[in-house]
Amino acid sequence: MADQQSGESGIVLYAALAANLGIAVAKFIAAAVSGSSSMMSEGFHSVVDSGNQVLLLYGQHRSAKPPDHQHPFGYGRELYFWSFVVAILIFAIGAGVSAFEGYRHIASPEELRNPLINYVVLAVSAALEGTSWAIAVRQFAKSKGASGWWSAIRRSKDPPNFIVLFEDSAALAGLAVAAIGVWASHHFQMPWLDGAASIGIAAILATVAILLAREAKGLLIGERADEDVIATIHGVVDGHPAVSSVNHIRTIHTGPNEVFAAISVDFRDEITMGDAETLIEEIEDTLRASLPQLSSIYIRPEKRENAVVVPIRRPEPVR
């Protein structure tokens, strides 16, 4: 399942990378021919997006490395680091360059020389970006299940899926803003409107970067597993006849599809330590069969009166 999800994320990334590379070249040619500031901003936008997809693919490759002595829980969270870097690049380069281009064009307006080429490139770009966006939407819709879109994004532990979705959505919005800027600049004979469109593109990119940084930060610091996973762990462990009670369950994602679980269990009084070792192995095998994403499991026998008891929250039904 993990390999399948990683492969599907890779398809989304490669589709977005192919689209953005071709679009970037076309946008820069259009900007050079017409002198459009918003097209230049869109060109840098596509270059940044292309670089982001390369970084995410590299992060996926690095995160697949097996555990070693220095990293006993593996390299899964390296993907979260590169996702955070992507958010920074969108803000610093994408939004920064777009804002600078917009300011420069407003301060020194330059009349568009050949707006037709901009419309052609924008139309082709919209078709390519729309294709990439449709692939990202379809893939994310498969992974989100019955959850709402925003809820699924907040709960997702696989950054490439929602990052490409955000990037492509921002790209389509940026194309719309650029088209309006080019048209208004030419129609009203007010060249500074093209620069204003670049500022609008910068605002879109800055907003997306902040949202992505917020999500990537949570994953980088460490997020628990979903409540339904925790509830399943509790049900399996508490349902074992030798278990008196489950004191607490602590989980953390060590990668998009890898979860470490630490469980405090109070065994029945008649269970000896020798028996507990065998029982723990049985419980771990059952947990791994029920939840393959549990890459590491630690079960600690502990009397309930000596433990910090944390109530288990049951997941709310999806409406």
Protein Blocks (a to p, Z undefined) as FASTA:
>chain_A
ZZmmmmmmmmmmmmmmmmmmmmmmmmmmmmmmnopaklmmmmmmmmmmmmmmmmmmmmmm
mmmpccdfklmnojmlmmmmmmmmmmmmmmmmmmmmmmmmmmmmmmmccddfblmlmmmm
mmmmmmmmmmmmmmmmmmmmmmnomacfklmmmmpccfklmmmmmmmmmmmmmmmmmmmm
mmmmmmnopaklmmmmmmmmmmmmmmmmmmmmmmmmmmmnopcddfklmmmmmmmmmmpm
klmbdfbdcdddfbfkbccddddddddfklcfklmmmmmmmmmmmmmmmmmmlmbccddd
ddfklpccdddddddddZZ
